[in-house]
């Protein structure tokens, strides 16, 4: 198994590919519920080794099959709390097979060692082993002065927290279970039920080595329904592990594999994303110029400067500067820098394209109307009008052929997913993900990067740094939405108002001309009425015709820009997100210093922010640039 290579934050010529990484969490009993006979313990160890070997072989096969989508690997990790019993047996076996070890601990090391006074040396050897990548200490406590045999609810909460951390860092869960109920909170049975609810594949190894190892996972059977009782979940033999690993790590299916059930080719789009380069020309000025023209925001020359992936990656990484960095660095930062840079660039490119198309359409009508006043230069105006129309055609063709809209929407979703992943990583957990195969390449890519990042190291006994990362993110997002919501609302209202005014102006023009025609009709019956000369009358007709064409054209252009840009929808979604995140910040300010509560707040923030992104993407993709 290859060691994870050291990574710089940026300095790549293309968006980074993830390494193929997979984490197996271990949940199981302590020695009191495992066999005492050496032969049975050896059989249990052999079954655990067989399960981990099957995972390793399945991962190697997947890497060979999908190597073009990964930058190295496979990197396999075992995640366990290193308690005596199943945790230790699995950790030793996994290390021997080439796995890396991530160890979340329920208490400070010196407190936790009190659980196993006769095997402290073994525990310390595992913590200091060269293949141990990260040790994360959780803020658990034990209640002092309890009578012998009394339940320690504080300790049970800590065991539950570390079990949830193991599950939160796992792609597959290896369970060493005797089939009986747990002895207390956070026990093996409760963790199994939690893993089932989370949709995690479970490799069930019988704690007494009497039954064959099997896979428990709803996704192994197409007919399975949502179930939480272990006996109701479909099972398969250990031979299915390779298929399960393939399901978890393979890129989304191509359009051909889906038999053209969808127009989107997720795998092709993923490959195209990996080919994006830094060779981006200057930013288009139409959108910032429109905001300046409508008085929404002054134009700045910085609006036309191409964003730099490394600079954005550095800003992202700076948020985690107070946390211990793993050997592979902050993997998420480099990927975020590229996604954010591409999202910003193609957002302005696509917006500039549709603004220009609608503006050129109105300009073509203006040129055609202006030609009425200069008949001798009609050919010049015809050429200018043709140039405008041709420009619209070329602009639209380029926008669709080069997929400016998709190249805006997809990187933006990646950047936002990575943005919310950072505080969750700082809190020792992962974002919620789709159970099984990811249906979209953006979700697959972010999930693969998070797997590669692995568990953070350090201590959550003082979660101040993680809390600071979360609150800083929320403050930044509130500031962004506080500016964006009213700005987009003003832009929508001013475009709408301009459109209404130009539509309305056609009414007095038409009424004026109707009144003049009626006035001229009575010239033979009312002596002394002065009428325009024939030449002036012809000029008046041209003015009326021009105004009747130009005013609605400008109004229509305003309408097209407003609807395609969805500025009103952006304002409404941004306002809702601002309110949700502001309320969340207030709650965090009054929360007690509890890791579980802080994790729940981080997930709520992620749900709010990604819900906004999901709604925005749905709206944006329905407003493509067409003629």
C-alpha positions as CSV (number, residue, x, y, z in Angstrom):
1,X,0.0,0.0,0.0
2,X,1.4,3.4,-0.9
3,X,1.9,6.1,1.7
4,X,-0.2,9.2,1.0
5,X,2.1,11.6,-0.8
6,X,2.8,15.1,0.5
7,X,0.7,17.7,-1.3
8,X,1.1,21.4,-1.7
9,X,-2.0,23.6,-1.5
10,X,-2.0,24.5,-5.1
11,X,0.6,24.9,-7.9
12,X,-1.0,22.4,-10.2
13,X,-1.8,23.0,-13.9
14,X,-5.2,21.4,-13.7
15,X,-7.8,20.8,-11.0
16,X,-6.4,18.0,-8.7
17,X,-7.6,14.5,-9.0
18,X,-8.2,12.7,-5.7
19,X,-6.2,9.7,-4.6
20,X,-8.3,6.6,-4.2
21,X,-8.8,6.3,-0.5
22,X,-11.2,4.1,1.6
23,X,-11.7,4.0,5.4
24,X,-12.9,0.9,7.3
25,X,-14.3,1.6,10.8
26,X,-14.2,-1.1,13.4
27,X,-16.9,-1.5,16.1
28,X,-16.8,-4.5,18.4
29,X,-16.7,-6.0,21.8
30,X,-14.0,-5.9,24.5
31,X,-12.4,-9.2,25.7
32,X,-15.3,-10.0,28.1
33,X,-17.6,-10.8,25.1
34,X,-14.9,-12.4,22.9
35,X,-13.7,-16.1,23.1
36,X,-11.2,-16.8,25.8
37,X,-9.7,-19.9,24.0
38,X,-6.7,-19.2,21.8
39,X,-8.0,-21.3,19.0
40,X,-11.2,-19.4,18.8
41,X,-9.4,-16.1,19.0
42,X,-7.1,-17.2,16.2
43,X,-10.2,-18.1,14.1
44,X,-11.7,-14.7,14.9
45,X,-8.5,-13.0,13.8
46,X,-8.4,-15.0,10.6
47,X,-12.0,-14.0,9.8
48,X,-11.1,-10.3,10.4
49,X,-8.0,-10.7,8.2
50,X,-10.1,-12.3,5.5
51,X,-12.6,-9.4,5.6
52,X,-9.9,-6.7,5.4
53,X,-8.0,-8.6,2.7
54,X,-11.2,-8.7,0.6
55,X,-11.6,-5.0,1.1
56,X,-8.0,-4.4,0.0
57,X,-8.3,-6.6,-3.0
58,X,-11.6,-5.0,-4.0
59,X,-10.0,-1.5,-3.7
60,X,-7.0,-2.5,-5.8
61,X,-9.2,-3.9,-8.5
62,X,-11.3,-0.7,-8.5
63,X,-8.1,1.4,-8.7
64,X,-6.9,-0.5,-11.7
65,X,-10.3,-0.2,-13.4
66,X,-10.7,3.6,-12.7
67,X,-7.1,4.6,-12.6
68,X,-7.7,7.5,-15.0
69,X,-9.9,9.3,-12.4
70,X,-7.4,9.0,-9.5
71,X,-4.0,10.5,-8.7
72,X,-2.5,7.5,-7.0
73,X,-3.6,5.1,-4.3
74,X,-5.2,3.0,-3.1
75,X,-4.8,4.4,0.5
76,X,-6.6,2.1,3.0
77,X,-7.3,3.2,6.5
78,X,-8.6,1.5,9.6
79,X,-10.5,3.7,12.0
80,X,-10.8,2.5,15.6
81,X,-10.7,3.6,19.2
82,X,-8.0,1.0,20.1
83,X,-9.8,-0.5,23.1
84,X,-8.9,-4.0,24.1
85,X,-10.6,-6.7,22.1
86,X,-12.0,-6.3,18.7
87,X,-10.4,-2.8,18.1
88,X,-6.9,-4.0,18.9
89,X,-7.2,-7.3,17.0
90,X,-8.4,-5.4,13.9
91,X,-5.8,-2.7,14.2
92,X,-2.9,-5.1,14.3
93,X,-4.3,-7.1,11.4
94,X,-5.0,-4.0,9.3
95,X,-1.5,-2.6,9.9
96,X,0.0,-6.0,8.9
97,X,-2.0,-5.8,5.7
98,X,-0.7,-2.3,4.9
99,X,-3.6,-0.2,6.2
100,X,-3.0,3.2,7.8
101,X,-4.4,3.7,11.3
102,X,-6.7,6.6,12.4
103,X,-7.5,6.5,16.2
104,X,-10.2,8.6,17.8
105,X,-10.0,8.4,21.6
106,X,-12.9,8.9,23.9
107,X,-10.8,10.6,26.6
108,X,-7.4,12.1,27.1
109,X,-4.8,9.4,26.7
110,X,-3.9,9.1,30.4
111,X,-7.6,8.7,31.3
112,X,-8.3,6.2,28.6
113,X,-5.4,4.1,29.6
114,X,-7.2,3.4,32.9
115,X,-9.6,1.2,30.9
116,X,-6.8,-1.3,30.2
117,X,-4.1,-1.0,32.8
118,X,-2.5,-4.4,31.8
119,X,-2.1,-3.5,28.1
120,X,-1.0,0.2,28.2
121,X,2.3,-0.6,26.5
122,X,0.5,-2.2,23.5
123,X,-1.8,0.8,23.3
124,X,1.1,3.2,23.3
125,X,2.9,1.2,20.7
126,X,-0.1,1.5,18.4
127,X,-0.4,5.2,18.9
128,X,3.3,5.6,18.0
129,X,3.3,3.1,15.1
130,X,4.7,4.5,11.8
131,X,1.5,3.6,10.1
132,X,-0.6,5.6,12.6
133,X,-1.7,8.7,10.7
134,X,-3.9,10.6,13.1
135,X,-4.9,10.4,16.8
136,X,-7.9,12.6,17.7
137,X,-8.7,13.0,21.4
138,X,-12.4,13.7,22.2
139,X,-13.5,15.7,25.2
140,X,-14.9,12.7,27.2
141,X,-14.9,12.5,30.9
142,X,-15.4,9.8,33.6
143,X,-17.3,10.5,36.8
144,X,-14.9,10.3,39.8
145,X,-15.8,8.5,43.0
146,X,-18.3,6.0,41.7
147,X,-19.0,2.8,43.6
148,X,-17.7,-0.4,42.1
149,X,-20.1,-1.7,39.4
150,X,-22.0,1.6,39.2
151,X,-22.9,2.9,35.7
152,X,-20.9,5.9,34.6
153,X,-23.2,7.9,32.3
154,X,-20.4,10.4,31.5
155,X,-18.2,7.6,30.3
156,X,-21.0,6.0,28.3
157,X,-21.6,9.3,26.5
158,X,-17.9,9.4,25.7
159,X,-17.9,5.9,24.3
160,X,-21.0,6.8,22.2
161,X,-19.2,9.9,20.9
162,X,-16.1,8.0,19.9
163,X,-18.3,5.3,18.2
164,X,-20.1,8.0,16.3
165,X,-16.8,9.5,15.3
166,X,-15.6,6.1,14.0
167,X,-18.8,5.8,11.9
168,X,-18.5,9.4,10.7
169,X,-15.1,8.7,9.3
170,X,-15.9,5.3,7.7
171,X,-17.0,4.2,4.3
172,X,-17.4,0.6,5.4
173,X,-17.9,-0.7,9.0
174,X,-16.4,-3.9,10.2
175,X,-18.5,-5.2,13.1
176,X,-17.3,-7.9,15.5
177,X,-20.6,-8.8,17.2
178,X,-22.0,-11.6,19.3
179,X,-25.6,-10.9,18.3
180,X,-26.6,-9.8,21.7
181,X,-27.7,-6.4,23.2
182,X,-25.2,-3.8,24.3
183,X,-24.2,-3.6,27.9
184,X,-24.5,0.2,27.9
185,X,-24.9,3.4,25.9
186,X,-22.7,3.6,22.8
187,X,-22.3,-0.2,22.7
188,X,-21.8,-2.3,19.6
189,X,-25.5,-3.0,18.9
190,X,-26.4,0.7,19.1
191,X,-23.5,1.5,16.7
192,X,-24.7,-1.1,14.3
193,X,-28.2,0.4,14.3
194,X,-26.7,3.9,13.7
195,X,-24.6,2.5,10.8
196,X,-27.7,1.0,9.3
197,X,-29.6,4.3,9.5
198,X,-26.6,6.1,8.0
199,X,-26.7,3.6,5.0
200,X,-23.2,2.3,5.7
201,X,-22.2,-1.1,4.4
202,X,-21.5,-3.5,7.3
203,X,-19.1,-6.4,7.3
204,X,-20.4,-8.6,10.1
205,X,-17.8,-10.9,11.7
206,X,-19.3,-13.3,14.3
207,X,-17.5,-12.5,17.6
208,X,-17.2,-16.3,18.3
209,X,-16.2,-17.3,14.8
210,X,-19.1,-19.7,14.6
211,X,-20.9,-18.2,11.6
212,X,-19.5,-17.1,8.3
213,X,-18.8,-13.5,7.7
214,X,-21.5,-11.7,5.8
215,X,-22.4,-8.3,4.4
216,X,-25.3,-6.3,5.8
217,X,-26.4,-3.5,3.5
218,X,-29.7,-2.5,2.0
219,X,-28.0,-1.6,-1.3
220,X,-27.0,-5.2,-1.9
221,X,-30.6,-6.0,-3.0
222,X,-32.6,-3.9,-5.3
223,X,-35.8,-5.0,-3.6
224,X,-34.7,-3.9,-0.2
225,X,-36.8,-1.3,1.7
226,X,-35.7,1.0,4.4
227,X,-35.2,-1.0,7.6
228,X,-33.5,-0.6,10.9
229,X,-33.9,-4.1,12.4
230,X,-30.7,-6.0,11.7
231,X,-32.5,-9.2,10.8
232,X,-34.6,-7.4,8.1
233,X,-31.5,-6.1,6.2
234,X,-30.6,-8.1,3.1
235,X,-27.3,-9.9,3.4
236,X,-24.6,-11.3,1.1
237,X,-21.5,-13.4,1.6
238,X,-18.0,-11.9,2.0
239,X,-17.5,-12.4,-1.8
240,X,-19.7,-9.4,-2.4
241,X,-17.1,-7.0,-0.8
242,X,-15.5,-6.3,-4.1
243,X,-18.8,-5.2,-5.6
244,X,-19.5,-3.0,-2.6
245,X,-16.1,-1.3,-2.8
246,X,-16.7,-0.8,-6.6
247,X,-20.1,0.8,-5.8
248,X,-18.6,3.2,-3.3
249,X,-15.6,4.4,-5.3
250,X,-16.4,4.2,-9.0
251,X,-17.2,7.5,-10.8
252,X,-20.8,8.0,-11.8
253,X,-21.9,6.0,-14.8
254,X,-21.6,7.4,-18.3
255,X,-24.7,8.1,-20.5
256,X,-24.0,5.0,-22.5
257,X,-23.9,2.8,-19.3
258,X,-27.3,4.3,-18.3
259,X,-28.7,3.5,-21.7
260,X,-29.3,7.1,-22.4
261,X,-31.8,7.5,-19.6
262,X,-30.3,10.9,-19.0
263,X,-28.9,13.6,-21.2
264,X,-26.1,14.3,-18.8
265,X,-22.9,12.3,-19.1
266,X,-21.5,12.6,-15.6
267,X,-18.3,10.7,-16.2
268,X,-17.5,12.7,-19.3
269,X,-18.1,16.0,-17.4
270,X,-15.7,14.7,-14.7
271,X,-13.0,14.0,-17.3
272,X,-13.5,17.5,-18.8
273,X,-13.2,19.1,-15.4
274,X,-9.8,17.5,-14.9
275,X,-8.7,19.1,-18.2
276,X,-9.5,22.7,-17.1
277,X,-6.4,24.9,-17.1
278,X,-5.1,28.1,-15.8
279,X,-5.1,29.5,-19.3
280,X,-8.2,31.8,-18.7
281,X,-8.5,35.1,-20.5
282,X,-9.6,38.3,-18.7
283,X,-13.0,38.4,-17.1
284,X,-15.9,39.6,-19.2
285,X,-17.1,43.1,-18.1
286,X,-20.9,42.9,-19.0
287,X,-22.3,41.9,-15.6
288,X,-20.3,44.4,-13.5
289,X,-21.1,47.1,-16.1
290,X,-24.8,46.3,-15.9
291,X,-24.7,46.7,-12.1
292,X,-22.9,50.0,-12.5
293,X,-25.4,51.1,-15.2
294,X,-28.3,50.3,-13.0
295,X,-26.7,52.0,-10.0
296,X,-26.5,48.8,-8.0
297,X,-22.7,48.8,-7.5
298,X,-19.8,50.8,-8.9
299,X,-17.6,49.2,-11.6
300,X,-14.2,48.1,-10.4
301,X,-11.2,47.1,-12.5
302,X,-10.8,44.2,-10.2
303,X,-14.0,42.9,-11.7
304,X,-12.1,41.9,-14.8
305,X,-9.1,40.3,-13.1
306,X,-9.0,36.5,-13.5
307,X,-9.2,34.7,-10.1
308,X,-6.1,32.7,-9.1
309,X,-6.7,29.1,-7.8
310,X,-3.6,29.2,-5.6
311,X,-4.6,32.4,-4.0
312,X,-8.1,31.2,-3.2
313,X,-6.7,27.9,-1.9
314,X,-4.4,29.8,0.4
315,X,-7.3,31.8,1.8
316,X,-9.2,28.5,2.4
317,X,-6.3,26.8,4.1
318,X,-5.7,29.9,6.3
319,X,-9.0,29.0,8.1
320,X,-7.4,25.8,9.5
321,X,-4.1,27.4,10.4
322,X,-4.6,26.6,14.1
323,X,-5.2,22.9,13.5
324,X,-2.5,20.3,13.3
325,X,-2.1,19.5,9.6
326,X,-1.9,15.8,8.5
327,X,1.0,14.5,6.4
328,X,-0.8,15.0,3.2
329,X,-1.7,18.6,4.0
330,X,-5.1,20.2,3.6
331,X,-6.2,18.3,0.5
332,X,-9.5,20.2,0.4
333,X,-7.7,23.5,-0.1
334,X,-6.2,23.0,-3.5
335,X,-9.4,21.5,-4.8
336,X,-11.4,24.4,-3.4
337,X,-9.1,27.0,-5.0
338,X,-9.6,25.5,-8.4
339,X,-13.4,25.1,-8.1
340,X,-13.9,28.6,-6.7
341,X,-11.7,30.2,-9.4
342,X,-13.5,28.3,-12.2
343,X,-16.9,29.0,-10.7
344,X,-16.2,32.8,-10.5
345,X,-14.7,32.9,-14.0
346,X,-17.5,31.1,-15.8
347,X,-20.2,32.8,-13.7
348,X,-19.1,36.1,-15.1
349,X,-18.5,34.6,-18.6
350,X,-22.0,33.1,-18.8
351,X,-23.7,36.2,-17.4
352,X,-21.8,38.3,-19.7
353,X,-22.9,36.1,-22.6
354,X,-26.6,36.4,-22.0
355,X,-26.4,40.1,-21.1
356,X,-24.6,40.8,-24.4
357,X,-27.0,38.7,-26.5
358,X,-30.1,40.6,-25.2
359,X,-28.3,43.9,-25.5
360,X,-27.2,43.2,-29.1
361,X,-30.8,42.1,-30.0
362,X,-32.1,45.5,-28.8
363,X,-29.2,47.3,-30.6
364,X,-30.0,45.5,-33.9
365,X,-33.5,46.9,-33.7
366,X,-32.2,50.4,-32.8
367,X,-29.9,50.3,-35.9
368,X,-32.7,49.2,-38.1
369,X,-34.9,52.0,-36.8
370,X,-32.1,54.5,-37.2
371,X,-31.7,53.6,-40.9
372,X,-35.1,55.2,-41.5
373,X,-33.6,58.6,-41.0
374,X,-30.6,58.0,-43.3
375,X,-31.9,56.2,-46.4
376,X,-28.7,57.0,-48.3
377,X,-26.7,55.0,-45.7
378,X,-29.1,52.1,-45.6
379,X,-26.4,49.7,-46.7
380,X,-24.2,50.7,-43.7
381,X,-27.0,50.2,-41.2
382,X,-27.8,46.9,-42.9
383,X,-24.2,45.7,-42.4
384,X,-24.2,46.9,-38.7
385,X,-27.5,45.1,-38.1
386,X,-26.2,42.0,-39.7
387,X,-23.0,42.2,-37.5
388,X,-25.2,42.4,-34.4
389,X,-27.2,39.4,-35.4
390,X,-24.1,37.5,-36.3
391,X,-22.5,38.4,-33.0
392,X,-25.5,37.1,-31.1
393,X,-25.4,33.8,-33.1
394,X,-21.6,33.4,-32.5
395,X,-22.0,34.3,-28.8
396,X,-24.8,31.8,-28.3
397,X,-22.9,29.2,-30.2
398,X,-19.8,29.7,-28.1
399,X,-21.8,29.7,-24.8
400,X,-23.4,26.3,-25.7
401,X,-20.4,24.7,-27.4
402,X,-18.0,25.6,-24.6
403,X,-20.6,24.9,-21.9
404,X,-20.1,28.1,-20.0
405,X,-23.2,27.6,-17.9
406,X,-22.3,24.1,-16.8
407,X,-18.7,25.1,-16.2
408,X,-20.0,27.7,-13.8
409,X,-22.6,25.7,-12.0
410,X,-20.6,22.5,-11.4
411,X,-17.4,24.1,-10.0
412,X,-19.6,26.4,-7.8
413,X,-21.3,23.4,-6.3
414,X,-17.9,21.7,-5.6
415,X,-16.6,24.9,-3.9
416,X,-19.6,25.2,-1.7
417,X,-19.5,21.5,-0.7
418,X,-15.9,21.8,0.2
419,X,-16.6,25.0,2.1
420,X,-19.0,23.3,4.5
421,X,-16.7,20.2,4.7
422,X,-13.9,22.2,6.4
423,X,-15.7,22.9,9.8
424,X,-17.0,19.3,9.9
425,X,-13.4,18.0,9.3
426,X,-12.2,20.3,12.1
427,X,-14.9,18.7,14.3
428,X,-13.7,15.2,13.5
429,X,-16.5,14.1,11.2
430,X,-17.6,14.2,7.6
431,X,-20.6,15.8,5.7
432,X,-23.6,13.6,5.1
433,X,-23.2,11.9,1.7
434,X,-25.3,9.8,-0.7
435,X,-25.6,6.2,0.4
436,X,-23.9,4.0,-2.1
437,X,-22.9,5.2,-5.6
438,X,-22.9,8.9,-6.1
439,X,-25.3,9.9,-8.9
440,X,-23.5,13.2,-9.8
441,X,-19.8,13.6,-10.5
442,X,-19.6,16.7,-8.3
443,X,-20.8,14.7,-5.3
444,X,-18.4,11.9,-6.2
445,X,-15.5,14.2,-6.5
446,X,-16.0,15.9,-3.2
447,X,-16.6,12.6,-1.4
448,X,-13.4,11.2,-2.9
449,X,-11.4,14.3,-1.7
450,X,-12.9,14.0,1.8
451,X,-11.9,10.4,1.9
452,X,-8.4,11.3,0.9
453,X,-8.2,14.1,3.6
454,X,-8.9,11.5,6.3
455,X,-9.5,12.2,10.0
456,X,-7.9,15.3,11.6
457,X,-5.4,14.9,14.4
458,X,-5.1,16.7,17.7
459,X,-7.6,17.3,20.5
460,X,-11.2,18.3,20.7
461,X,-11.0,18.6,24.5
462,X,-10.8,22.4,23.7
463,X,-12.9,22.7,20.5
464,X,-12.2,26.4,20.3
465,X,-10.3,26.3,17.0
466,X,-13.0,24.1,15.4
467,X,-15.7,26.4,16.8
468,X,-13.8,29.4,15.4
469,X,-13.7,27.8,12.0
470,X,-17.4,27.2,12.0
471,X,-18.4,30.7,13.3
472,X,-16.0,32.4,10.9
473,X,-17.6,30.5,8.0
474,X,-21.1,31.5,9.2
475,X,-20.0,35.2,9.6
476,X,-18.5,35.2,6.1
477,X,-21.6,33.6,4.6
478,X,-24.0,36.0,6.5
479,X,-21.9,39.0,5.3
480,X,-22.1,37.6,1.7
481,X,-25.8,37.1,1.8
482,X,-26.4,40.4,3.6
483,X,-24.8,42.1,0.6
484,X,-26.0,39.8,-2.1
485,X,-29.7,39.7,-1.2
486,X,-30.4,43.5,-1.4
487,X,-28.0,43.9,-4.4
488,X,-29.8,41.3,-6.5
489,X,-33.2,42.6,-5.4
490,X,-32.2,46.1,-6.5
491,X,-30.9,44.8,-9.8
492,X,-34.1,42.9,-10.4
493,X,-36.3,45.9,-9.5
494,X,-34.3,48.3,-11.6
495,X,-34.3,46.1,-14.7
496,X,-38.0,45.5,-14.1
497,X,-38.7,49.2,-13.7
498,X,-36.7,50.1,-16.8
499,X,-38.6,47.5,-18.8
500,X,-42.0,48.9,-17.6
501,X,-41.0,52.4,-18.4
502,X,-39.9,51.6,-21.9
503,X,-43.1,49.6,-22.5
504,X,-45.1,52.4,-21.0
505,X,-43.4,55.0,-23.2
506,X,-44.8,53.4,-26.4
507,X,-48.3,54.3,-25.2
508,X,-47.9,58.2,-25.3
509,X,-46.0,57.9,-28.6
510,X,-48.8,55.9,-30.1
511,X,-51.5,58.2,-28.6
512,X,-49.7,61.3,-29.9
513,X,-49.5,59.9,-33.4
514,X,-53.2,58.8,-33.3
515,X,-54.2,62.3,-32.1
516,X,-52.1,63.9,-34.9
517,X,-53.7,61.7,-37.6
518,X,-57.2,62.6,-36.2
519,X,-56.2,66.2,-36.2
520,X,-55.1,66.1,-39.8
521,X,-58.3,64.3,-40.8
522,X,-60.4,67.4,-40.0
523,X,-58.1,69.9,-41.9
524,X,-60.6,70.2,-44.7
525,X,-63.5,71.0,-42.4
526,X,-61.7,73.4,-40.0
527,X,-60.0,76.3,-41.8
528,X,-56.8,77.7,-40.3
529,X,-55.4,74.5,-39.0
530,X,-51.7,74.3,-39.6
531,X,-50.4,70.9,-40.5
532,X,-46.8,69.6,-40.8
533,X,-45.3,69.6,-44.2
534,X,-45.1,66.3,-46.1
535,X,-41.4,66.0,-45.2
536,X,-42.0,66.7,-41.6
537,X,-44.9,64.3,-41.5
538,X,-42.7,61.6,-43.0
539,X,-40.1,62.4,-40.3
540,X,-42.8,62.1,-37.6
541,X,-43.8,58.7,-39.0
542,X,-40.2,57.5,-38.8
543,X,-39.9,58.7,-35.2
544,X,-43.1,57.0,-34.2
545,X,-42.1,53.8,-36.0
546,X,-38.6,53.9,-34.5
547,X,-39.9,54.5,-31.0
548,X,-42.5,51.8,-31.3
549,X,-39.8,49.3,-32.2
550,X,-36.9,50.5,-30.0
551,X,-38.8,51.0,-26.7
552,X,-40.4,47.5,-26.6
553,X,-37.0,46.0,-27.7
554,X,-35.2,47.6,-24.7
555,X,-38.0,46.5,-22.4
556,X,-37.8,42.9,-23.8
557,X,-34.0,42.9,-23.3
558,X,-34.4,44.0,-19.7
559,X,-37.0,41.2,-19.2
560,X,-34.7,38.6,-20.8
561,X,-31.7,39.6,-18.7
562,X,-33.8,39.7,-15.6
563,X,-35.4,36.3,-16.1
564,X,-32.3,34.5,-17.4
565,X,-30.2,35.9,-14.5
566,X,-32.9,34.9,-12.0
567,X,-31.8,37.9,-9.8
568,X,-35.1,37.9,-7.9
569,X,-34.7,34.2,-7.1
570,X,-31.2,34.7,-6.0
571,X,-32.3,37.5,-3.7
572,X,-35.1,35.5,-2.1
573,X,-32.9,32.4,-1.6
574,X,-30.0,34.5,-0.2
575,X,-32.4,36.3,2.2
576,X,-33.7,33.0,3.5
577,X,-30.2,31.6,3.9
578,X,-29.1,34.8,5.7
579,X,-31.9,34.5,8.2
580,X,-31.2,30.8,8.8
581,X,-27.4,31.3,9.3
582,X,-27.9,34.4,11.5
583,X,-30.3,32.4,13.8
584,X,-27.8,29.6,13.9
585,X,-25.0,32.0,14.9
586,X,-27.1,33.2,17.8
587,X,-27.7,29.7,18.9
588,X,-24.0,28.8,18.8
589,X,-23.3,31.9,21.0
590,X,-25.5,30.5,23.7
591,X,-24.6,26.8,23.4
592,X,-22.7,25.0,26.1
593,X,-19.2,23.8,25.1
594,X,-20.5,20.4,23.9
595,X,-18.9,18.5,21.0
596,X,-22.2,16.8,20.0
597,X,-24.1,20.1,19.9
598,X,-21.4,21.8,17.9
599,X,-21.4,19.0,15.4
600,X,-25.1,19.2,15.1
601,X,-24.8,23.0,14.5
602,X,-22.2,22.4,11.8
603,X,-24.5,19.9,10.0
604,X,-27.4,22.3,10.3
605,X,-25.2,25.0,8.7
606,X,-24.2,22.6,6.0
607,X,-27.8,21.7,5.3
608,X,-28.8,25.4,5.0
609,X,-25.9,26.3,2.8
610,X,-26.1,23.3,0.5
611,X,-29.9,23.6,0.3
612,X,-29.4,27.1,-1.1
613,X,-26.9,25.8,-3.6
614,X,-29.2,23.0,-4.6
615,X,-32.1,25.4,-5.2
616,X,-29.8,27.8,-7.1
617,X,-28.4,25.1,-9.3
618,X,-31.8,23.8,-10.2
619,X,-32.9,27.3,-11.2
620,X,-29.6,28.2,-13.0
621,X,-29.6,25.0,-15.1
622,X,-33.2,25.7,-16.3
623,X,-32.1,29.1,-17.7
624,X,-29.7,28.2,-20.5
625,X,-28.7,30.7,-23.3
626,X,-30.8,30.0,-26.3
627,X,-32.1,32.1,-29.3
